[in-house]
Amino acid sequence: MSNSEHETPKSVEEAGALLGAAITKCNAACFPSIKPPKGMHSSFATMSPVPSSELFTRLYQLRALLRTSSKSSPLVAAPSLLAVLMKILGVSSSLAAQFIQDGRVNTPPLWSTPLRKLWAESVILCHVLGESLTGKSRIDIYSFVKNMVALAGLNPKSQKATGGTRIAALQVIGGLFLELPHKLSPWALDVLQLCHKSLKSSGNGEPSYRVESIQTATAVATACYQARLEQQELDESTTMILPGAVEDRALQESLKLLNKACADKYPEVRQAAARFCLKMGMMFVPSRNTSSDSSTTPNSFILDEVIALCTKNLDDDSISVAVGWAEALAQCITTAIAYGQHQHSESTRRSNGAGDDGNDDSLRVRSSSSKVVSIASTCKTVQASVRYIVDQFIKAGGELSASRMGGPFSVGGRSVREGFGMVLVKLMRIQSLLPNVIGLDYSIREILLDILVMVGPDLEKQLGRNAHTKIPASSSSLTSQTKGSLFGSKNKSIADGGLARLSTARVIREGLSETISESRQLSILNELITLCTGEPSVPTGTLNSQQMQVCLVEISHLVTALGEVAGSSLEDLIPLLMIFLKSPDHGVRYETAVVCSAVATSFPHEARKILQSSVGEIQGQHAELVTQATLDAEKPLTPKKKSRFQRKEDQPIDRSLH
């Protein structure tokens, strides 16, 4: 290799020239130039330099210079650099055809994932930096995107489609949509049709092309979202619905794409589909120009169909896919909430006479739908949505009784309840990050009471326990009130109770406590203590053992997290812990001991008081046991006289013998 090949280019023009020279070398047939040592097989021969490695270096240098270029003035060399970069497509496809026939040629450069990403980013930067060029040097981005769409949609058996060119074209399309959303968002329908076609034509082989097609669709959704925000000058942090961001046909195409991607056997493809659904969630709403007598399917119906699709895949056999669909479902429910609030405000405005003529049906859910509209119409508020998900959580059933949700890769069992629990976590996290959404008409106490229904009396009935059995606050009996088989009965698992408590505790901790301020965390701590106390102000009265354990688990976490800030709650917490240490339920006693440990870690002086009181209780109970044993030992034993043929008093007489 000459010394010039080691030099680093100082400008984008020089980098483009060196890249062109590297492409010329890569295009030529490369025979072994370094023979292996004597005695070794000829297959160990090497090439010096490897053309693809030099091409990678030149692309990296060009990308670095393009990144540091000034965006205040257009890059004059952008069209010539694009011409050089586009040569790699032809080189890669021609080398792929030769590589199949003769393995001695160089590997197609776009088969390499890092090299392909470098090439795509360089092309995107050239378009961005040359966007403001005028005259003959202007870059026709629409013609370029049209050619890339045609290349990405080629038959995989054609020569031009080999060598990784289709995946590279999809990466360029997605990157251009993200960088230039204001220009390319009208092309959303064409690109979504391309992505749907890519899912159907790629076969059942390696999933890279299908994953890339869905990622391109996700980039299109993001571009439409950003373009709509810029057009209407909206705030991203407070905007939950974007009517009209995507045209109606594009929404229909998105739904078809999701249905097709859900049936793919590779979890990578299904996970990418869940991310695409998450991005499209707030755009599945009716556009303002949808007339009441439209013959097409209203977009409100599409929102319900997407919610049903997400629900079917909550119990996917891949954990990452299930979590992705749970987050997408939470986003769609959030859209339904914002949609319902917008409907309410629109109806209020029309009733007050602020509207025009009251004939605007653009954002009205049609009552003619009998099946799918019910979901969106139910989830019009945060409280209604939480109660709906909790109801589905309870109705799902336990590990041995829960049926499959209906997805192509659903597994049923415990995954169903875990899925609904994760939806509730994601929903509460989204709502807690929005300003003035939960706190308006949904207090912390109401949230906690609705969440604790997940382990309420209905779950107790499913577990085979007495749903009306409460934990008496002053009880000192250590006899367990519940009995069950080690492995559960035919339709009940011994793990159902623990899994339900785990999901409920995760909702309170990850959905509420982790995303709010310290003052609101202290409010949650005080509310949990109040619920455990069983004051008359609590609507549900005393909690059952499952709910009590969930409350104690979160109390221990909050005490540890808040530290000294939780000192104001110790006056009510310590007496409660001393009572629960004598609870008849062993789970409550165990979680109470964990809370005592958390209190001891944050407040060592309180730990000494708890320890002294507990030791005194142990000594007193031990003395009572010794006294009772002594009295029983002093009583004389009077053996009961037994008759050999005496009948027991409670044994009935068999009259058939007479």
C-alpha positions in Angstrom: 0.0 0.0 0.0 1.4 3.4 -0.9 1.9 6.3 1.5 -1.0 8.2 -0.1 -3.4 5.5 1.0 -2.5 6.1 4.6 -3.2 9.9 4.5 -6.3 11.3 6.1 -8.3 13.6 3.7 -8.6 17.2 4.8 -11.9 18.1 2.9 -15.0 16.3 1.7 -13.8 16.7 -1.9 -10.6 14.9 -1.2 -12.4 12.2 0.8 -14.8 11.7 -2.2 -11.9 11.3 -4.6 -10.2 8.7 -2.4 -13.5 6.9 -2.0 -13.9 6.7 -5.8 -10.4 5.1 -6.0 -11.3 2.6 -3.4 -14.5 1.7 -5.3 -12.5 1.1 -8.4 -10.2 -1.3 -6.6 -13.2 -3.1 -5.0 -14.8 -3.6 -8.4 -11.8 -5.5 -9.9 -11.4 -9.2 -9.4 -9.1 -9.8 -6.4 -6.9 -12.8 -6.5 -4.6 -13.9 -3.7 -1.5 -11.7 -3.5 0.2 -13.2 -0.4 0.9 -16.9 -0.6 0.6 -19.0 2.5 3.7 -20.4 4.2 5.2 -23.6 2.7 3.4 -26.7 3.8 0.0 -24.9 4.2 -3.0 -25.3 2.0 -3.6 -22.6 -0.7 -7.0 -21.6 1.0 -4.9 -19.8 3.6 -3.8 -17.2 1.1 -4.7 -13.6 1.8 -5.2 -10.3 -0.1 -3.3 -7.1 0.7 -5.0 -4.8 1.1 -8.6 -6.2 1.4 -10.7 -3.9 -0.8 -13.7 -3.8 1.5 -11.6 -2.7 4.5 -10.2 0.2 2.5 -13.7 1.1 1.4 -14.9 1.1 5.0 -12.0 3.4 6.0 -12.8 5.9 3.2 -16.5 5.9 4.0 -15.8 6.5 7.7 -13.6 9.4 6.8 -16.2 10.9 4.4 -18.9 10.6 7.0 -16.8 12.3 9.7 -16.1 15.2 7.4 -19.8 15.5 6.4 -20.8 15.6 10.1 -18.5 18.5 10.8 -19.6 20.5 7.7 -21.4 23.7 8.3 -25.1 23.6 7.9 -25.4 27.4 7.5 -24.3 27.2 3.9 -25.1 24.5 1.3 -22.5 21.9 0.4 -21.6 22.5 -3.2 -19.9 19.1 -3.6 -23.0 17.2 -2.4 -24.2 16.2 -5.9 -20.8 14.9 -7.0 -20.4 13.0 -3.7 -23.8 11.4 -4.2 -22.7 10.3 -7.6 -19.7 8.6 -6.1 -21.7 7.0 -3.3 -24.3 5.6 -5.7 -21.6 3.6 -7.5 -21.4 1.3 -4.5 -24.9 0.0 -5.3 -23.9 -1.2 -8.7 -20.5 -2.6 -7.5 -22.2 -4.5 -4.7 -24.9 -6.1 -6.9 -22.4 -7.0 -9.6 -20.0 -8.5 -7.1 -22.8 -10.5 -5.5 -23.6 -12.2 -8.8 -19.9 -13.0 -9.4 -19.4 -14.1 -5.8 -22.0 -16.9 -6.3 -20.1 -18.2 -9.4 -16.6 -17.6 -8.3 -15.7 -17.2 -4.6 -12.4 -15.6 -5.3 -13.9 -12.2 -6.0 -14.2 -9.7 -3.2 -17.2 -9.8 -0.9 -20.0 -7.3 -1.9 -19.5 -4.3 0.3 -23.2 -3.8 1.2 -23.3 -7.2 2.7 -21.4 -5.7 5.6 -23.8 -4.2 8.2 -21.4 -1.5 9.5 -20.3 -0.5 5.9 -23.9 -0.4 4.8 -24.8 1.9 7.7 -21.9 4.2 6.9 -23.0 4.4 3.3 -26.6 5.1 4.2 -25.7 7.9 6.6 -23.3 9.5 4.1 -26.0 9.6 1.5 -28.5 11.1 4.0 -25.9 13.8 5.0 -25.3 14.7 1.4 -29.0 15.3 0.9 -29.4 17.3 4.1 -26.3 19.5 3.4 -27.3 20.0 -0.2 -31.0 20.7 0.5 -30.7 24.5 -0.2 -28.8 24.2 -3.5 -30.4 25.9 -6.4 -30.1 25.8 -10.2 -28.5 23.0 -12.0 -26.8 21.8 -8.8 -30.1 21.3 -7.0 -30.7 17.7 -5.8 -34.0 16.3 -6.8 -34.8 14.4 -3.6 -38.3 13.3 -4.8 -36.8 11.5 -7.8 -34.1 10.0 -5.6 -36.7 8.6 -3.1 -38.7 7.3 -6.0 -35.7 5.4 -7.3 -34.9 4.0 -3.8 -38.5 2.9 -3.4 -38.3 1.0 -6.8 -34.9 -0.5 -5.8 -36.2 -1.7 -2.4 -39.2 -3.3 -3.9 -37.4 -5.4 -6.5 -37.8 -9.1 -6.7 -35.2 -10.7 -4.4 -34.1 -13.0 -7.2 -33.2 -10.2 -9.6 -29.6 -9.2 -10.0 -30.0 -5.6 -9.0 -31.6 -6.7 -5.7 -28.6 -8.8 -4.6 -25.6 -7.7 -2.6 -27.6 -6.0 0.2 -28.9 -3.2 -2.0 -32.5 -3.5 -0.9 -31.7 -3.2 2.8 -29.4 -0.2 2.0 -32.2 1.5 0.1 -34.7 1.0 3.0 -32.1 2.5 5.4 -31.7 5.5 3.2 -35.4 6.0 2.9 -36.0 5.8 6.6 -33.1 8.2 7.3 -34.3 10.8 4.8 -37.8 10.7 6.4 -36.3 11.4 9.8 -34.1 14.2 8.6 -36.5 15.9 6.2 -40.0 15.2 7.5 -41.5 18.4 6.2 -40.6 17.4 2.6 -41.2 13.6 2.6 -44.2 13.2 4.9 -46.7 13.3 1.9 -44.9 10.1 0.7 -46.0 8.1 3.7 -48.6 6.0 1.8 -46.2 5.0 -0.9 -43.5 3.9 1.6 -45.9 2.1 3.8 -47.2 0.2 0.8 -43.5 -0.7 0.0 -43.0 -1.9 3.6 -46.1 -4.1 3.5 -45.0 -5.5 0.2 -41.6 -6.2 1.6 -43.1 -8.3 4.4 -45.0 -10.4 1.9 -42.2 -10.9 -0.6 -39.2 -11.7 1.6 -40.1 -15.3 2.3 -39.3 -17.1 5.5 -35.6 -16.8 5.3 -33.2 -14.5 7.2 -35.3 -11.7 8.8 -33.0 -8.7 8.3 -34.9 -7.3 5.3 -38.3 -7.6 7.0 -37.0 -6.0 10.2 -35.5 -3.1 8.1 -38.8 -2.7 6.3 -40.7 -2.2 9.6 -38.0 0.1 10.9 -38.5 2.2 7.8 -42.2 2.3 8.5 -41.4 3.4 12.0 -39.3 6.2 10.6 -42.2 7.2 8.4 -44.5 7.4 11.4 -42.0 9.5 13.3 -41.6 11.9 10.3 -45.4 12.3 10.0 -45.6 13.0 13.7 -42.9 15.7 13.6 -44.2 17.3 10.5 -47.7 17.6 12.0 -46.3 19.2 15.2 -44.3 21.7 13.2 -47.3 22.5 11.0 -49.6 23.2 13.9 -46.9 24.5 16.2 -47.9 22.1 19.0 -46.0 21.1 22.1 -44.7 17.6 22.0 -45.0 17.1 25.8 -48.7 17.8 25.9 -49.9 16.5 22.6 -51.5 13.1 22.8 -53.6 12.9 19.6 -52.8 14.2 16.1 -55.8 13.9 13.8 -54.9 14.1 10.2 -51.2 13.5 10.6 -51.5 10.5 8.3 -54.1 10.1 5.6 -56.8 7.5 5.9 -55.4 5.1 3.3 -52.0 5.2 5.1 -53.7 4.2 8.4 -55.4 1.3 6.7 -52.1 0.2 5.2 -50.5 0.5 8.7 -53.1 -1.8 10.1 -52.4 -4.4 7.3 -48.7 -4.1 7.9 -49.2 -4.8 11.7 -51.4 -7.8 11.0 -48.8 -9.3 8.6 -45.8 -8.6 10.9 -47.6 -10.2 13.9 -47.6 -13.6 12.1 -43.9 -13.6 11.4 -42.0 -16.5 13.1 -39.0 -14.3 14.1 -39.4 -12.3 17.3 -37.2 -9.6 15.9 -39.8 -8.8 13.3 -42.7 -8.9 15.8 -40.8 -6.6 18.2 -40.1 -4.1 15.4 -43.9 -4.2 14.7 -44.7 -3.4 18.3 -42.3 -0.3 18.1 -44.1 0.8 14.9 -47.5 0.5 16.6 -46.2 2.5 19.5 -45.1 5.3 17.2 -48.4 5.2 15.3 -50.5 5.1 18.5 -51.5 8.7 18.8 -52.3 9.0 15.0 -55.0 6.3 14.9 -57.7 8.9 15.3 -60.3 10.3 12.9 -59.1 13.2 10.8 -61.1 16.4 10.8 -62.1 16.0 7.1 -63.9 12.6 7.7 -67.5 13.0 6.8 -70.3 11.2 8.5 -71.4 9.5 5.3 -68.0 8.2 4.3 -68.0 4.8 2.7 -64.6 4.0 4.1 -63.9 2.6 7.5 -63.6 5.4 10.1 -60.3 5.8 11.8 -61.9 5.4 15.2 -62.6 1.9 14.2 -58.9 1.5 13.3 -58.0 2.6 16.8 -60.2 -0.2 18.3 -58.8 -2.7 15.9 -55.3 -1.8 16.9 -56.2 -2.1 20.6 -57.6 -5.5 19.9 -54.5 -6.5 18.0 -52.2 -5.4 20.8 -54.3 -7.3 23.3 -54.0 -10.5 21.3 -50.2 -10.4 21.5 -49.8 -9.6 25.2 -48.8 -13.2 25.9 -46.3 -13.6 23.1 -43.8 -16.4 23.7 -40.9 -13.8 23.5 -40.7 -11.5 26.6 -39.3 -8.5 24.6 -42.2 -8.8 22.1 -44.8 -9.0 24.9 -43.4 -5.9 26.6 -43.4 -4.1 23.3 -47.0 -4.8 22.7 -47.9 -3.9 26.3 -46.3 -0.5 25.8 -48.1 0.0 22.4 -51.4 -0.9 24.0 -50.8 1.6 26.8 -50.1 4.3 24.2 -53.3 3.4 22.2 -55.4 3.6 25.4 -53.8 7.0 26.2 -54.8 8.1 22.7 -58.4 6.9 23.5 -58.3 8.9 26.7 -57.2 12.1 25.0 -59.7 11.4 22.2 -62.5 11.1 24.8 -61.5 14.3 26.5 -61.3 16.1 23.2 -64.8 14.8 22.3 -66.1 16.1 25.7 -64.6 19.5 25.2 -66.0 19.7 21.6 -69.5 18.8 22.8 -69.2 21.3 25.6 -68.1 24.0 23.2 -71.0 23.2 20.8 -73.6 23.2 23.7 -72.4 26.6 24.8 -72.9 28.0 21.3 -69.2 28.5 20.6 -69.3 26.2 17.6 -70.5 27.0 14.1 -73.6 25.0 13.2 -73.1 21.8 15.2 -72.6 19.6 12.2 -68.9 18.8 12.7 -68.9 15.0 13.1 -65.1 14.8 12.4 -64.2 13.6 15.9 -67.4 11.7 16.9 -67.3 8.0 17.6 -70.1 6.3 15.6 -72.6 4.3 17.5 -73.2 1.9 14.6 -70.2 -0.2 15.5 -71.3 -3.1 17.8 -68.0 -4.6 18.7 -64.8 -2.6 18.4 -66.0 0.9 19.4 -66.8 -0.4 22.9 -63.1 -0.5 23.9 -62.3 3.1 23.0 -65.7 4.4 24.4 -64.9 2.6 27.6 -61.5 4.1 28.1 -62.5 7.8 28.0 -60.9 8.7 31.3 -57.8 7.5 33.2 -60.0 6.0 36.0 -62.2 4.2 33.5 -59.1 2.9 31.7 -57.4 1.6 34.9 -60.6 -0.1 36.0 -61.0 -1.7 32.6 -57.5 -3.1 32.6 -57.8 -4.3 36.2 -61.1 -6.1 35.3 -59.3 -7.8 32.4 -56.5 -8.8 34.7 -58.9 -10.5 37.1 -60.9 -12.2 34.4 -57.8 -13.6 32.7 -57.5 -16.4 35.2 -54.5 -18.0 36.8 -51.5 -19.9 35.4 -53.4 -23.2 34.8 -56.8 -21.6 33.7 -55.8 -18.6 31.6 -56.5 -19.2 27.9 -54.4 -17.9 25.0 -55.2 -14.3 24.0 -55.5 -15.2 20.3 -52.2 -14.1 18.8 -50.2 -16.4 16.4 -47.6 -17.0 19.1 -49.7 -16.6 22.3 -48.8 -19.0 25.1 -51.5 -18.3 27.7 -51.0 -19.2 31.3 -49.3 -16.7 33.6 -48.2 -14.6 30.6 -51.7 -13.2 30.3 -51.9 -11.6 33.7 -48.3 -10.5 33.4 -49.2 -8.8 30.1 -52.1 -6.8 31.5 -50.0 -5.9 34.6 -47.3 -4.5 32.3 -50.0 -2.5 30.3 -51.1 -0.9 33.5 -47.5 -0.1 34.4 -46.8 1.6 31.1 -50.2 3.4 31.2 -49.5 4.9 34.6 -46.0 5.9 33.6 -47.3 7.7 30.5 -50.0 9.5 32.5 -47.6 10.5 35.3 -45.3 12.2 32.9 -48.1 14.3 31.4 -48.8 17.6 33.2 -52.2 17.7 35.1 -53.6 14.5 33.8 -53.9 12.2 36.8 -54.1 14.9 39.4 -57.2 16.6 38.1 -60.1 14.3 39.1 -58.2 11.1 40.1 -56.7 11.3 43.6 -53.9 9.1 44.9 -56.2 7.2 47.2 -58.6 6.4 44.3 -55.7 5.2 42.2 -54.4 2.9 45.0 -57.8 1.5 45.7 -58.4 0.7 42.0 -55.0 -0.9 41.7 -55.5 -3.0 44.8 -58.6 -4.5 43.3 -56.2 -6.7 41.3 -55.7 -8.7 44.4 -59.1 -8.1 45.9 -62.0 -10.4 46.8 -62.5 -11.7 43.2 -58.9 -13.0 43.2 -59.4 -14.5 46.6 -62.3 -16.5 45.2 -60.2 -17.7 42.4 -57.5 -18.8 44.8 -60.1 -20.8 46.7 -60.0 -18.7 49.8 -62.7 -17.0 51.8 -63.2 -13.7 50.1 -64.8 -12.2 53.2 -62.0 -13.2 55.6 -60.3 -10.0 56.8 -57.2 -9.6 59.0 -58.3 -8.5 62.5 -56.0 -5.8 63.7 -55.8 -7.1 67.3 -55.6 -10.8 66.6 -52.8 -12.7 68.1 -53.6 -16.1 66.8 -50.9 -17.7 64.7 -53.1 -20.3 63.1 -53.3 -20.0 59.3 -56.8 -19.6 58.0 -56.1 -21.0 54.5 -55.2 -24.5 53.5 -54.2 -25.8 50.0 -52.4 -28.4 48.1 -48.7 -27.9 47.4 -49.2 -27.8 43.7 -52.7 -26.4 43.7 -55.8 -28.0 42.4 -56.7 -28.9 38.8 -57.3 -25.3 37.6 -55.4 -23.5 40.3 -51.7 -23.0 40.8 -49.9 -22.3 44.0 -48.1 -19.5 42.2 -51.2 -17.5 41.3 -51.3 -15.4 44.4 -47.6 -14.6 44.3 -47.7 -13.6 40.7 -50.8 -11.4 41.2 -49.1 -9.6 44.2 -45.9 -9.1 42.2 -47.8 -7.5 39.3 -49.8 -5.3 41.6 -46.7 -4.1 43.5 -44.9 -3.4 40.2 -47.8 -1.2 39.1 -47.6 0.9 42.3 -43.8 1.1 42.3 -42.9 1.4 38.6 -46.1 3.1 37.4 -46.5 5.6 40.2 -43.7 6.0 42.7 -40.7 6.0 40.4 -42.0 8.8 38.2 -43.3 11.4 40.7 -41.7 13.9 43.0 -40.6 13.3 46.6 -43.6 15.1 48.1 -46.0 12.9 46.2 -44.1 9.8 47.2 -44.6 10.8 50.8 -48.3 11.2 50.0 -48.4 7.7 48.6 -46.7 6.4 51.8 -49.2 8.1 54.0 -52.1 6.8 52.0 -50.8 3.2 52.1 -50.5 3.5 55.9 -54.1 4.8 56.1 -55.3 1.9 54.0 -53.5 -0.6 56.2 -54.9 1.0 59.3 -58.5 0.3 58.2 -60.0 3.6 59.1 -63.7 4.1 58.6 -62.9 6.7 55.9 -61.6 3.9 53.6 -64.5 2.8 51.4 -63.5 -0.8 51.2 -63.0 -1.3 54.9 -60.2 -3.6 56.0 -57.9 -5.0 53.3 -57.5 -8.8 52.8 -54.1 -10.5 53.2 -53.1 -10.2 49.6 -53.7 -6.4 49.5 -52.0 -6.0 52.9 -48.9 -7.7 51.6 -48.8 -5.4 48.5 -49.1 -2.3 50.7 -46.4 -3.5 53.1 -44.0 -4.2 50.2 -44.4 -0.7 48.8 -44.2 0.8 52.3 -40.8 -0.8 52.7 -39.6 0.5 49.3 -40.8 4.0 50.0 -39.3 4.1 53.5 -35.9 3.1 52.1 -36.1 5.5 49.2 -37.3 8.5 51.2 -35.0 8.0 54.1 -35.3 10.8 56.7 -38.1 12.4 54.8 -40.4 9.5 55.9 -39.8 10.4 59.6 -43.2 12.3 59.7 -45.0 9.0 59.0 -43.3 6.9 61.7 -45.9 7.9 64.4 -48.6 6.1 62.5 -46.4 3.4 61.0 -44.7 1.9 64.1 -47.8 1.0 66.0 -49.2 -0.6 62.9 -46.1 -2.7 62.4 -46.3 -4.0 66.0 -49.9 -5.1 65.4 -49.1 -6.8 62.1 -46.2 -8.8 63.6 -49.0 -10.8 65.3 -51.0 -11.3 62.1 -52.5 -14.8 61.5 -51.2 -14.7 57.9 -47.5 -15.7 57.5 -47.1 -13.5 54.4 -48.2 -10.4 56.2 -45.9 -11.2 59.1 -43.0 -11.7 56.8 -43.6 -8.4 54.9 -44.0 -6.6 58.2 -40.6 -7.8 59.2 -39.1 -6.5 56.0 -40.7 -3.1 56.7 -39.2 -3.2 60.2 -35.8 -3.8 58.6 -36.3 -0.8 56.3 -37.2 1.4 59.2 -34.2 0.2 61.1 -31.9 1.1 58.2 -33.2 4.6 57.9 -34.0 5.3 61.6 -31.6 3.3 63.9 -33.1 4.9 67.0 -36.5 3.5 66.1 -34.9 0.1 65.5 -33.9 -0.1 69.2 -37.4 0.6 70.3 -38.9 -2.0 68.0 -36.3 -4.5 69.2 -36.9 -3.8 72.9 -40.6 -4.1 72.4 -40.3 -7.4 70.4 -38.0 -8.9 73.0 -40.4 -8.0 75.8 -43.3 -9.6 73.9 -41.2 -12.8 73.4 -40.3 -13.0 77.0 -43.9 -12.4 78.2 -45.3 -15.1 75.8 -42.5 -17.5 76.8 -43.4 -17.0 80.5 -47.1 -17.7 79.8 -46.2 -20.9 77.9 -44.0 -22.1 80.8 -46.7 -21.3 83.4 -49.3 -23.2 81.3 -47.0 -26.2 80.9 -46.4 -26.3 84.7 -50.1 -26.3 85.5 -50.8 -29.1 83.0 -47.9 -31.2 84.5 -49.4 -30.9 88.0 -52.8 -32.3 87.0 -53.2 -36.1 87.7 -53.7 -38.2 84.7 -57.0 -40.2 84.9 -57.1 -42.9 82.2 -60.5 -43.3 80.6 -62.1 -46.7 81.0 -62.9 -48.3 77.7 -65.3 -51.2 77.1 -64.4 -53.8 74.5 -67.8 -53.9 72.9 -69.0 -50.4 73.8 -70.6 -48.4 70.9 -69.6 -44.8 70.4 -72.2 -42.3 71.5 -72.4 -40.5 68.1 -72.5 -43.7 66.1 -76.0 -44.3 64.6 -77.6 -47.7 65.0 -78.0 -49.7 61.8 -81.8 -50.6 61.7 -81.3 -52.9 58.7 -79.8 -55.6 61.0 -83.2 -56.1 62.9 
